Amino acid sequence: WATQGIKKTMRDLFTFRTVPSAGARHCLETYILANNVEGIDPGLYRYLALTHRLAGVNPDPHIADSVAAACVNQRFLKDNAVTFIWTVDAYRMTWRYGERGYRYMHIDVGHVCQNLYLAAQAVGCAACAVGAFHDDELNSLLGIDGEAQFALYLAAVGKSRSGSRQSG
């Protein structure tokens, strides 16, 4: 909820969220790769902000292997508790801002990821942002086209190896 949660809706058209967004466009979608989360079966889910629920995307308990491979074999993505994957619906930003909207997408995902770092630290976990991935492979795993909607950023969350409450 800390990364994309909706605090309030207005006239069922506008959402007030837990993070800022350029022009209140909120162009990001959040996917969850659950590896070791109490009460959630391993697999890939999409976070539905309006209803604060998870919708199954891929129930394969070994999907983390494929995601790690798409992320240039970063093995920790198979062993952490959960990975947040943010995609962008480009039209939500570009209809208003044109080409400049692509810049705002990156700024927005930074706001979202920063909130995740803060939330992770608040519960005694650590977060690690991931920008290295093969676009086509990750988009395919998410079931998105890579043009109208595409993967932009990831962040793994789990217990800190050092046992400290520092994130990063």
GUVEX-211667 format. One record per atom (N, C-alpha, C): residue number from 1; residue in one letter; x, y, z. Coordinates in pm, 1 decimal. Layout:
% GUVEX-211667
[r NUM, "A", [X, Y, Z]] ...
//
This chain:
% GUVEX-211667
[r 1, "W", [81.7, -118.2, 0.0]] [r 1, "W", [0.0, 0.0, 0.0]] [r 1, "W", [87.2, 126.1, 0.0]] [r 2, "A", [201.3, 120.6, 66.2]] [r 2, "A", [287.2, 238.9, 77.0]] [r 2, "A", [337.9, 287.4, -58.1]] [r 3, "T", [345.6, 199.5, -157.0]] [r 3, "T", [402.0, 239.4, -286.0]] [r 3, "T", [299.0, 289.1, -385.8]] [r 4, "Q", [178.3, 238.0, -382.9]] [r 4, "Q", [77.6, 274.9, -482.4]] [r 4, "Q", [-62.1, 284.2, -423.6]] [r 5, "G", [-72.2, 284.3, -292.0]] [r 5, "G", [-202.5, 282.2, -227.2]] [r 5, "G", [-284.2, 407.3, -251.9]] [r 6, "I", [-412.8, 390.9, -247.3]] [r 6, "I", [-505.5, 502.3, -267.9]] [r 6, "I", [-558.2, 547.1, -132.3]] [r 7, "K", [-532.5, 673.2, -100.5]] [r 7, "K", [-579.0, 729.2, 26.0]] [r 7, "K", [-723.6, 774.9, 17.5]] [r 8, "K", [-763.2, 821.9, -102.4]] [r 8, "K", [-896.4, 880.0, -117.1]] [r 8, "K", [-930.2, 884.4, -266.0]] [r 9, "T", [-1059.3, 871.7, -297.0]] [r 9, "T", [-1104.7, 891.3, -434.9]] [r 9, "T", [-1202.7, 1008.0, -436.8]] [r 10, "M", [-1208.6, 1073.0, -551.2]] [r 10, "M", [-1299.6, 1185.5, -565.6]] [r 10, "M", [-1383.5, 1164.0, -690.5]] [r 11, "R", [-1514.3, 1156.6, -672.2]] [r 11, "R", [-1609.7, 1137.2, -781.7]] [r 11, "R", [-1575.9, 1014.3, -866.1]] [r 12, "D", [-1515.2, 914.5, -806.7]] [r 12, "D", [-1476.8, 790.6, -875.2]] [r 12, "D", [-1391.9, 814.9, -999.5]] [r 13, "L", [-1333.5, 933.0, -1011.3]] [r 13, "L", [-1249.8, 965.9, -1126.7]] [r 13, "L", [-1105.0, 991.6, -1088.9]] [r 14, "F", [-1084.0, 1050.0, -972.3]] [r 14, "F", [-950.9, 1090.8, -931.6]] [r 14, "F", [-910.3, 1014.6, -806.3]] [r 15, "T", [-783.3, 978.9, -799.7]] [r 15, "T", [-732.5, 910.2, -681.8]] [r 15, "T", [-624.4, 994.9, -616.0]] [r 16, "F", [-624.2, 993.0, -485.8]] [r 16, "F", [-519.2, 1055.8, -406.7]] [r 16, "F", [-438.8, 941.2, -347.5]] [r 17, "R", [-312.9, 933.9, -384.5]] [r 17, "R", [-231.3, 817.9, -348.5]] [r 17, "R", [-124.4, 851.9, -246.3]] [r 18, "T", [-53.4, 748.5, -206.3]] [r 18, "T", [50.6, 762.6, -105.0]] [r 18, "T", [181.2, 816.0, -161.6]] [r 19, "V", [187.6, 839.2, -292.5]] [r 19, "V", [307.7, 893.9, -356.8]] [r 19, "V", [267.8, 1006.0, -452.3]] [r 20, "P", [358.7, 1101.7, -473.2]] [r 20, "P", [329.5, 1205.1, -572.1]] [r 20, "P", [343.6, 1150.3, -713.5]] [r 21, "S", [280.8, 1218.5, -808.8]] [r 21, "S", [291.8, 1182.3, -949.9]] [r 21, "S", [276.2, 1309.1, -1032.8]] [r 22, "A", [355.7, 1321.4, -1136.5]] [r 22, "A", [347.8, 1438.5, -1223.9]] [r 22, "A", [205.1, 1453.9, -1275.9]] [r 23, "G", [145.8, 1567.4, -1250.0]] [r 23, "G", [10.2, 1594.1, -1296.9]] [r 23, "G", [-93.8, 1498.6, -1242.8]] [r 24, "A", [-61.9, 1427.9, -1134.2]] [r 24, "A", [-150.9, 1326.8, -1075.3]] [r 24, "A", [-190.5, 1220.8, -1177.3]] [r 25, "R", [-100.7, 1188.9, -1269.9]] [r 25, "R", [-128.3, 1091.8, -1376.0]] [r 25, "R", [-120.6, 947.8, -1325.7]] [r 26, "H", [-37.9, 918.9, -1227.8]] [r 26, "H", [-23.1, 784.3, -1171.1]] [r 26, "H", [-18.6, 678.0, -1281.1]] [r 27, "C", [85.9, 683.2, -1359.3]] [r 27, "C", [100.9, 596.8, -1476.8]] [r 27, "C", [155.9, 458.5, -1444.8]] [r 28, "L", [191.6, 432.7, -1319.8]] [r 28, "L", [257.2, 306.5, -1284.5]] [r 28, "L", [158.2, 199.1, -1241.2]] [r 29, "E", [194.7, 75.8, -1272.1]] [r 29, "E", [125.4, -42.9, -1222.0]] [r 29, "E", [228.0, -122.9, -1142.6]] [r 30, "T", [183.3, -188.3, -1037.8]] [r 30, "T", [272.8, -265.4, -952.2]] [r 30, "T", [242.8, -413.8, -964.5]] [r 31, "Y", [347.8, -490.2, -990.8]] [r 31, "Y", [341.2, -635.9, -991.5]] [r 31, "Y", [423.2, -685.0, -873.2]] [r 32, "I", [380.5, -794.9, -816.2]] [r 32, "I", [444.9, -852.0, -698.8]] [r 32, "I", [491.5, -993.4, -732.2]] [r 33, "L", [619.5, -1018.5, -714.7]] [r 33, "L", [674.4, -1153.2, -726.6]] [r 33, "L", [693.7, -1204.2, -584.5]] [r 34, "A", [601.4, -1287.6, -539.6]] [r 34, "A", [606.0, -1339.9, -403.1]] [r 34, "A", [690.0, -1467.1, -400.7]] [r 35, "N", [792.7, -1466.9, -318.7]] [r 35, "N", [876.5, -1585.6, -300.6]] [r 35, "N", [853.2, -1649.1, -164.3]] [r 36, "N", [852.4, -1565.6, -61.4]] [r 36, "N", [840.7, -1615.3, 74.7]] [r 36, "N", [764.9, -1511.8, 157.8]] [r 37, "V", [633.5, -1504.5, 131.8]] [r 37, "V", [547.9, -1408.2, 200.5]] [r 37, "V", [437.3, -1486.1, 270.6]] [r 38, "E", [428.2, -1469.0, 401.1]] [r 38, "E", [326.9, -1540.2, 478.1]] [r 38, "E", [187.4, -1507.5, 425.7]] [r 39, "G", [109.5, -1610.9, 396.9]] [r 39, "G", [-27.9, -1594.6, 352.6]] [r 39, "G", [-45.2, -1575.3, 202.6]] [r 40, "I", [65.2, -1573.6, 127.0]] [r 40, "I", [57.4, -1557.0, -18.7]] [r 40, "I", [136.5, -1669.2, -84.7]] [r 41, "D", [71.9, -1743.7, -173.1]] [r 41, "D", [141.4, -1849.7, -245.6]] [r 41, "D", [247.6, -1789.4, -336.2]] [r 42, "P", [362.0, -1857.8, -351.5]] [r 42, "P", [463.7, -1808.9, -444.8]] [r 42, "P", [404.6, -1793.3, -584.9]] [r 43, "G", [445.0, -1687.7, -653.0]] [r 43, "G", [396.3, -1661.3, -788.0]] [r 43, "G", [401.0, -1513.6, -818.9]] [r 44, "L", [346.2, -1479.1, -933.1]] [r 44, "L", [345.2, -1341.3, -981.2]] [r 44, "L", [203.3, -1285.9, -972.4]] [r 45, "Y", [189.9, -1167.1, -915.4]] [r 45, "Y", [60.8, -1103.0, -893.4]] [r 45, "Y", [64.5, -958.7, -943.5]] [r 46, "R", [-52.4, -904.2, -966.7]] [r 46, "R", [-65.8, -762.1, -998.0]] [r 46, "R", [-143.6, -697.4, -884.3]] [r 47, "Y", [-93.8, -583.9, -837.9]] [r 47, "Y", [-161.6, -510.6, -731.5]] [r 47, "Y", [-271.7, -424.5, -791.9]] [r 48, "L", [-392.8, -443.6, -743.7]] [r 48, "L", [-508.4, -366.1, -789.1]] [r 48, "L", [-533.3, -255.8, -686.4]] [r 49, "A", [-486.1, -136.4, -716.6]] [r 49, "A", [-487.9, -27.1, -619.6]] [r 49, "A", [-628.8, 12.0, -576.0]] [r 50, "L", [-723.4, 15.0, -668.1]] [r 50, "L", [-858.6, 59.8, -632.4]] [r 50, "L", [-926.4, -30.3, -530.5]] [r 51, "T", [-896.0, -159.4, -534.6]] [r 51, "T", [-957.8, -252.9, -440.1]] [r 51, "T", [-859.6, -303.8, -334.8]] [r 52, "H", [-733.5, -261.1, -343.4]] [r 52, "H", [-628.2, -302.9, -250.2]] [r 52, "H", [-620.8, -455.8, -241.9]] [r 53, "R", [-610.6, -518.5, -359.5]] [r 53, "R", [-603.9, -664.6, -368.3]] [r 53, "R", [-495.8, -706.4, -466.7]] [r 54, "L", [-460.8, -833.2, -459.8]] [r 54, "L", [-368.3, -892.0, -556.2]] [r 54, "L", [-445.9, -981.2, -651.3]] [r 55, "A", [-413.9, -971.7, -779.3]] [r 55, "A", [-473.0, -1058.9, -881.1]] [r 55, "A", [-361.8, -1147.3, -935.7]] [r 56, "G", [-387.8, -1276.5, -943.9]] [r 56, "G", [-287.8, -1369.0, -994.7]] [r 56, "G", [-255.5, -1343.9, -1140.8]] [r 57, "V", [-127.0, -1344.6, -1174.6]] [r 57, "V", [-80.1, -1330.3, -1312.4]] [r 57, "V", [-18.4, -1461.2, -1359.1]] [r 58, "N", [67.0, -1520.3, -1273.5]] [r 58, "N", [131.8, -1647.2, -1305.2]] [r 58, "N", [152.8, -1723.8, -1175.3]] [r 59, "P", [79.2, -1834.4, -1155.2]] [r 59, "P", [88.1, -1908.2, -1029.7]] [r 59, "P", [208.1, -2003.2, -1020.5]] [r 60, "D", [291.9, -2008.0, -1122.4]] [r 60, "D", [407.3, -2098.1, -1122.0]] [r 60, "D", [498.8, -2063.7, -1004.4]] [r 61, "P", [517.0, -2156.3, -909.1]] [r 61, "P", [601.4, -2126.1, -793.5]] [r 61, "P", [748.6, -2107.1, -830.3]] [r 62, "H", [785.6, -2139.8, -954.3]] [r 62, "H", [924.5, -2123.3, -998.8]] [r 62, "H", [941.2, -2003.8, -1092.1]] [r 63, "I", [841.1, -1917.2, -1099.5]] [r 63, "I", [848.0, -1799.5, -1186.6]] [r 63, "I", [965.1, -1709.8, -1147.1]] [r 64, "A", [1006.3, -1714.4, -1021.1]] [r 64, "A", [1119.7, -1632.3, -976.3]] [r 64, "A", [1246.9, -1667.6, -1052.6]] [r 65, "D", [1263.0, -1794.8, -1090.6]] [r 65, "D", [1380.0, -1833.8, -1170.5]] [r 65, "D", [1381.4, -1759.0, -1303.2]] [r 66, "S", [1266.1, -1748.2, -1366.0]] [r 66, "S", [1255.6, -1679.2, -1495.1]] [r 66, "S", [1276.3, -1529.1, -1479.6]] [r 67, "V", [1222.5, -1472.3, -1372.9]] [r 67, "V", [1241.4, -1329.1, -1348.9]] [r 67, "V", [1389.0, -1300.1, -1322.2]] [r 68, "A", [1453.4, -1382.5, -1240.8]] [r 68, "A", [1596.6, -1363.2, -1214.1]] [r 68, "A", [1677.3, -1373.1, -1343.1]] [r 69, "A", [1642.9, -1467.8, -1429.7]] [r 69, "A", [1712.9, -1481.6, -1558.1]] [r 69, "A", [1692.6, -1356.9, -1644.3]] [r 70, "A", [1571.2, -1303.0, -1645.2]] [r 70, "A", [1543.8, -1181.0, -1722.2]] [r 70, "A", [1618.3, -1060.9, -1664.8]] [r 71, "C", [1652.5, -1069.3, -1537.7]] [r 71, "C", [1725.9, -961.4, -1469.9]] [r 71, "C", [1874.6, -995.4, -1463.4]] [r 72, "V", [1927.6, -1034.3, -1575.2]] [r 72, "V", [2069.2, -1070.7, -1593.1]] [r 72, "V", [2122.4, -1160.4, -1480.8]] [r 73, "N", [2041.2, -1261.0, -1448.1]] [r 73, "N", [2077.6, -1365.7, -1352.1]] [r 73, "N", [2114.5, -1313.4, -1213.6]] [r 74, "Q", [2039.7, -1217.6, -1165.2]] [r 74, "Q", [2060.4, -1168.5, -1029.2]] [r 74, "Q", [1990.0, -1265.4, -934.4]] [r 75, "R", [2067.7, -1355.1, -878.4]] [r 75, "R", [2015.0, -1468.3, -801.6]] [r 75, "R", [1934.1, -1428.6, -678.3]] [r 76, "F", [1966.3, -1315.5, -619.2]] [r 76, "F", [1893.7, -1276.9, -498.1]] [r 76, "F", [1744.9, -1258.6, -524.2]] [r 77, "L", [1705.5, -1240.6, -649.5]] [r 77, "L", [1563.5, -1227.1, -681.9]] [r 77, "L", [1488.1, -1359.2, -665.8]] [r 78, "K", [1561.4, -1468.8, -652.0]] [r 78, "K", [1498.0, -1599.4, -629.4]] [r 78, "K", [1486.8, -1631.0, -480.7]] [r 79, "D", [1566.1, -1562.7, -398.4]] [r 79, "D", [1576.1, -1598.4, -257.2]] [r 79, "D", [1516.1, -1496.6, -160.9]] [r 80, "N", [1482.2, -1379.2, -211.0]] [r 80, "N", [1427.1, -1276.5, -122.4]] [r 80, "N", [1279.9, -1306.2, -91.1]] [r 81, "A", [1221.6, -1225.3, -5.8]] [r 81, "A", [1080.7, -1245.6, 29.7]] [r 81, "A", [988.2, -1206.0, -84.8]] [r 82, "V", [1010.6, -1087.4, -140.7]] [r 82, "V", [919.5, -1034.1, -242.5]] [r 82, "V", [994.6, -935.6, -331.8]] [r 83, "T", [954.9, -932.4, -457.5]] [r 83, "T", [1008.8, -833.3, -551.0]] [r 83, "T", [892.8, -752.5, -607.0]] [r 84, "F", [907.3, -622.3, -603.1]] [r 84, "F", [809.8, -531.2, -662.4]] [r 84, "F", [858.1, -498.0, -803.1]] [r 85, "I", [770.0, -509.7, -899.8]] [r 85, "I", [803.0, -478.7, -1038.8]] [r 85, "I", [706.8, -370.0, -1083.6]] [r 86, "W", [762.2, -257.2, -1127.5]] [r 86, "W", [677.4, -147.1, -1171.1]] [r 86, "W", [678.3, -136.3, -1322.4]] [r 87, "T", [558.8, -130.2, -1377.3]] [r 87, "T", [542.7, -108.4, -1520.3]] [r 87, "T", [474.8, 26.5, -1538.9]] [r 88, "V", [481.4, 75.3, -1660.1]] [r 88, "V", [421.9, 204.5, -1689.0]] [r 88, "V", [321.8, 190.7, -1802.9]] [r 89, "D", [209.0, 255.7, -1785.9]] [r 89, "D", [111.4, 271.2, -1893.8]] [r 89, "D", [145.0, 406.3, -1956.2]] [r 90, "A", [219.8, 403.2, -2065.7]] [r 90, "A", [276.7, 524.7, -2124.0]] [r 90, "A", [171.1, 629.4, -2158.2]] [r 91, "Y", [56.4, 587.6, -2206.1]] [r 91, "Y", [-45.3, 683.5, -2249.5]] [r 91, "Y", [-92.5, 772.8, -2135.6]] [r 92, "R", [-99.1, 717.4, -2014.9]] [r 92, "R", [-146.1, 797.0, -1900.8]] [r 92, "R", [-62.3, 923.5, -1881.5]] [r 93, "M", [65.0, 915.3, -1920.0]] [r 93, "M", [152.6, 1030.9, -1903.3]] [r 93, "M", [169.7, 1109.7, -2033.1]] [r 94, "T", [181.4, 1039.4, -2145.3]] [r 94, "T", [215.3, 1109.2, -2270.4]] [r 94, "T", [98.0, 1184.4, -2332.5]] [r 95, "W", [-26.0, 1146.3, -2303.8]] [r 95, "W", [-138.4, 1220.3, -2362.3]] [r 95, "W", [-137.1, 1364.7, -2314.7]] [r 96, "R", [-83.7, 1384.1, -2194.9]] [r 96, "R", [-82.0, 1519.1, -2138.5]] [r 96, "R", [50.8, 1591.2, -2162.3]] [r 97, "Y", [162.0, 1516.4, -2155.2]] [r 97, "Y", [293.5, 1579.7, -2157.6]] [r 97, "Y", [377.0, 1547.5, -2281.0]] [r 98, "G", [325.4, 1468.0, -2371.9]] [r 98, "G", [401.7, 1432.8, -2491.2]] [r 98, "G", [531.1, 1361.6, -2454.8]] [r 99, "E", [637.6, 1390.7, -2527.4]] [r 99, "E", [766.7, 1324.4, -2504.2]] [r 99, "E", [820.4, 1349.0, -2363.6]] [r 100, "R", [792.7, 1465.6, -2306.6]] [r 100, "R", [839.1, 1495.1, -2170.7]] [r 100, "R", [780.6, 1395.6, -2070.1]] [r 101, "G", [667.9, 1336.7, -2103.0]] [r 101, "G", [606.7, 1237.9, -2014.8]] [r 101, "G", [698.6, 1121.9, -1982.4]] [r 102, "Y", [787.1, 1085.7, -2076.2]] [r 102, "Y", [880.4, 976.0, -2049.7]] [r 102, "Y", [976.5, 1012.0, -1936.8]] [r 103, "R", [1013.2, 1137.2, -1927.8]] [r 103, "R", [1098.6, 1182.3, -1817.3]] [r 103, "R", [1022.2, 1171.0, -1685.8]] [r 104, "Y", [896.7, 1213.3, -1686.9]] [r 104, "Y", [816.6, 1209.0, -1564.8]] [r 104, "Y", [792.1, 1066.0, -1516.6]] [r 105, "M", [783.0, 971.5, -1609.5]] [r 105, "M", [765.0, 831.0, -1570.0]] [r 105, "M", [879.2, 786.1, -1479.8]] [r 106, "H", [1001.1, 823.6, -1516.8]] [r 106, "H", [1118.0, 784.4, -1437.8]] [r 106, "H", [1120.1, 854.4, -1302.1]] [r 107, "I", [1078.5, 977.9, -1299.4]] [r 107, "I", [1070.6, 1048.9, -1171.8]] [r 107, "I", [966.4, 982.1, -1082.1]] [r 108, "D", [851.2, 950.4, -1138.2]] [r 108, "D", [744.6, 886.9, -1060.3]] [r 108, "D", [787.9, 753.2, -1001.9]] [r 109, "V", [856.4, 671.1, -1081.1]] [r 109, "V", [898.0, 540.7, -1029.0]] [r 109, "V", [1002.3, 558.3, -918.2]] [r 110, "G", [1078.9, 666.2, -923.1]] [r 110, "G", [1171.4, 695.8, -813.7]] [r 110, "G", [1097.6, 727.1, -684.8]] [r 111, "H", [988.2, 802.9, -694.2]] [r 111, "H", [906.4, 831.9, -575.4]] [r 111, "H", [851.8, 702.6, -515.2]] [r 112, "V", [800.0, 616.6, -601.3]] [r 112, "V", [739.6, 491.4, -556.2]] [r 112, "V", [844.2, 402.4, -488.9]] [r 113, "C", [959.9, 390.0, -552.4]] [r 113, "C", [1064.7, 303.9, -496.4]] [r 113, "C", [1116.7, 359.7, -363.6]] [r 114, "Q", [1127.9, 490.9, -353.5]] [r 114, "Q", [1171.0, 550.4, -226.9]] [r 114, "Q", [1072.2, 516.4, -115.4]] [r 115, "N", [943.6, 522.0, -143.3]] [r 115, "N", [844.9, 483.5, -42.3]] [r 115, "N", [861.9, 337.8, -1.5]] [r 116, "L", [895.4, 251.6, -98.2]] [r 116, "L", [918.1, 110.9, -65.1]] [r 116, "L", [1038.3, 96.8, 27.8]] [r 117, "Y", [1147.0, 168.1, 0.4]] [r 117, "Y", [1263.9, 163.9, 89.1]] [r 117, "Y", [1225.0, 205.0, 230.6]] [r 118, "L", [1147.3, 311.6, 243.3]] [r 118, "L", [1106.0, 359.3, 375.6]] [r 118, "L", [1016.2, 257.8, 445.9]] [r 119, "A", [921.9, 199.5, 372.4]] [r 119, "A", [831.9, 99.5, 431.2]] [r 119, "A", [909.1, -25.2, 472.5]] [r 120, "A", [1002.4, -68.8, 389.0]] [r 120, "A", [1082.3, -187.4, 421.6]] [r 120, "A", [1162.0, -163.9, 549.2]] [r 121, "Q", [1226.8, -49.9, 558.0]] [r 121, "Q", [1305.8, -20.3, 676.6]] [r 121, "Q", [1217.9, -12.7, 801.0]] [r 122, "A", [1097.9, 40.0, 787.5]] [r 122, "A", [1007.2, 53.9, 901.5]] [r 122, "A", [968.6, -80.6, 961.8]] [r 123, "V", [972.1, -187.8, 881.8]] [r 123, "V", [937.4, -320.9, 933.1]] [r 123, "V", [1060.4, -409.3, 950.0]] [r 124, "G", [1178.7, -348.0, 950.9]] [r 124, "G", [1301.4, -421.9, 977.4]] [r 124, "G", [1355.4, -500.0, 859.6]] [r 125, "C", [1317.1, -462.9, 740.4]] [r 125, "C", [1367.1, -530.0, 619.8]] [r 125, "C", [1459.2, -436.3, 542.0]] [r 126, "A", [1514.0, -488.6, 434.5]] [r 126, "A", [1598.3, -410.1, 344.8]] [r 126, "A", [1540.4, -418.3, 204.8]] [r 127, "A", [1568.0, -317.0, 124.9]] [r 127, "A", [1523.8, -314.0, -14.6]] [r 127, "A", [1645.3, -293.1, -103.6]] [r 128, "C", [1635.4, -343.5, -225.8]] [r 128, "C", [1742.8, -326.6, -323.1]] [r 128, "C", [1680.5, -302.0, -459.9]] [r 129, "A", [1698.3, -181.1, -512.7]] [r 129, "A", [1643.3, -146.2, -643.5]] [r 129, "A", [1721.2, -217.1, -754.0]] [r 130, "V", [1650.3, -253.4, -859.6]] [r 130, "V", [1709.4, -325.3, -972.9]] [r 130, "V", [1667.2, -255.0, -1101.9]] [r 131, "G", [1765.4, -211.3, -1177.4]] [r 131, "G", [1737.5, -150.1, -1306.5]] [r 131, "G", [1791.1, -231.7, -1422.2]] [r 132, "A", [1864.3, -338.6, -1390.5]] [r 132, "A", [1926.1, -421.9, -1494.0]] [r 132, "A", [1834.3, -538.5, -1529.0]] [r 133, "F", [1776.5, -533.0, -1647.7]] [r 133, "F", [1692.9, -643.3, -1695.0]] [r 133, "F", [1680.8, -635.3, -1845.8]] [r 134, "H", [1647.9, -749.0, -1903.8]] [r 134, "H", [1622.0, -757.3, -2047.5]] [r 134, "H", [1475.4, -722.2, -2068.9]] [r 135, "D", [1451.4, -609.1, -2133.0]] [r 135, "D", [1315.4, -557.4, -2147.9]] [r 135, "D", [1218.3, -660.1, -2204.5]] [r 136, "D", [1251.9, -717.5, -2318.1]] [r 136, "D", [1158.9, -809.1, -2385.2]] [r 136, "D", [1126.1, -930.4, -2299.2]] [r 137, "E", [1227.2, -984.7, -2231.2]] [r 137, "E", [1204.4, -1102.7, -2146.6]] [r 137, "E", [1112.9, -1070.5, -2029.2]] [r 138, "L", [1140.7, -961.0, -1961.0]] [r 138, "L", [1059.4, -926.6, -1844.2]] [r 138, "L", [917.5, -888.0, -1885.8]] [r 139, "N", [904.4, -809.5, -1991.9]] [r 139, "N", [770.4, -773.6, -2039.8]] [r 139, "N", [689.8, -897.8, -2074.9]] [r 140, "S", [753.3, -994.4, -2138.5]] [r 140, "S", [685.4, -1118.4, -2175.6]] [r 140, "S", [638.4, -1195.0, -2051.6]] [r 141, "L", [722.8, -1203.4, -1950.2]] [r 141, "L", [684.5, -1272.5, -1826.9]] [r 141, "L", [564.6, -1205.3, -1759.5]] [r 142, "L", [556.6, -1074.0, -1772.7]] [r 142, "L", [445.9, -998.9, -1712.8]] [r 142, "L", [320.4, -1001.7, -1798.9]] [r 143, "G", [335.2, -1047.0, -1923.5]] [r 143, "G", [220.5, -1051.8, -2014.2]] [r 143, "G", [182.9, -915.3, -2069.6]] [r 144, "I", [282.0, -826.9, -2084.1]] [r 144, "I", [256.6, -692.7, -2137.4]] [r 144, "I", [331.5, -676.0, -2268.8]] [r 145, "D", [289.5, -577.9, -2348.9]] [r 145, "D", [340.4, -567.4, -2486.5]] [r 145, "D", [475.8, -499.0, -2502.0]] [r 146, "G", [523.2, -428.0, -2402.4]] [r 146, "G", [653.0, -362.4, -2412.6]] [r 146, "G", [649.0, -228.9, -2484.9]] [r 147, "E", [533.3, -186.7, -2529.7]] [r 147, "E", [520.1, -57.4, -2597.4]] [r 147, "E", [418.9, 31.5, -2524.8]] [r 148, "A", [292.9, -7.4, -2525.0]] [r 148, "A", [191.8, 70.0, -2452.5]] [r 148, "A", [213.3, 56.0, -2301.8]] [r 149, "Q", [258.0, -61.1, -2260.5]] [r 149, "Q", [291.7, -87.1, -2120.4]] [r 149, "Q", [424.5, -160.2, -2118.7]] [r 150, "F", [516.0, -115.6, -2032.5]] [r 150, "F", [648.1, -178.3, -2026.8]] [r 150, "F", [705.7, -170.6, -1886.0]] [r 151, "A", [794.1, -267.0, -1855.9]] [r 151, "A", [861.0, -270.5, -1726.7]] [r 151, "A", [959.2, -154.2, -1717.3]] [r 152, "L", [967.1, -93.8, -1598.8]] [r 152, "L", [1052.6, 22.4, -1580.5]] [r 152, "L", [1155.3, 3.7, -1469.3]] [r 153, "Y", [1118.0, -67.1, -1361.0]] [r 153, "Y", [1205.1, -74.4, -1243.5]] [r 153, "Y", [1158.0, -189.1, -1155.6]] [r 154, "L", [1247.7, -242.3, -1075.1]] [r 154, "L", [1214.9, -347.0, -979.4]] [r 154, "L", [1280.5, -313.1, -846.2]] [r 155, "A", [1232.7, -374.3, -740.1]] [r 155, "A", [1298.9, -364.8, -610.4]] [r 155, "A", [1269.6, -491.1, -531.3]] [r 156, "A", [1376.2, -551.9, -483.3]] [r 156, "A", [1365.8, -671.4, -400.3]] [r 156, "A", [1358.3, -629.9, -253.9]] [r 157, "V", [1279.6, -703.0, -175.9]] [r 157, "V", [1266.5, -676.2, -33.0]] [r 157, "V", [1285.1, -807.2, 41.6]] [r 158, "G", [1357.9, -800.1, 150.9]] [r 158, "G", [1379.3, -917.3, 234.6]] [r 158, "G", [1452.1, -877.4, 361.2]] [r 159, "K", [1491.7, -977.8, 435.7]] [r 159, "K", [1566.3, -952.4, 558.4]] [r 159, "K", [1705.7, -902.8, 522.5]] [r 160, "S", [1752.2, -808.4, 600.7]] [r 160, "S", [1886.7, -756.1, 581.2]] [r 160, "S", [1988.2, -861.8, 623.3]] [r 161, "R", [2089.6, -883.8, 541.6]] [r 161, "R", [2193.3, -983.1, 575.8]] [r 161, "R", [2269.2, -944.7, 700.8]] [r 162, "S", [2290.0, -815.6, 719.7]] [r 162, "S", [2366.9, -770.4, 835.3]] [r 162, "S", [2283.2, -766.0, 962.2]] [r 163, "G", [2151.9, -778.5, 946.1]] [r 163, "G", [2064.1, -770.6, 1061.8]] [r 163, "G", [2034.5, -627.6, 1102.9]] [r 164, "S", [2093.2, -531.9, 1032.3]] [r 164, "S", [2067.5, -391.8, 1065.4]] [r 164, "S", [1934.7, -348.4, 1005.1]] [r 165, "R", [1890.0, -232.4, 1043.0]] [r 165, "R", [1764.9, -179.3, 989.6]] [r 165, "R", [1791.8, -82.5, 874.9]] [r 166, "Q", [1910.0, -86.0, 819.3]] [r 166, "Q", [1943.5, 1.6, 706.9]] [r 166, "Q", [1899.2, -61.3, 577.2]] [r 167, "S", [1837.8, 17.4, 490.9]] [r 167, "S", [1798.2, -29.8, 358.3]] [r 167, "S", [1903.2, 11.7, 257.8]] [r 168, "G", [1914.1, -68.8, 152.6]] [r 168, "G", [2002.8, -32.6, 43.0]] [r 168, "G", [2113.8, -122.0, 35.7]] 
//
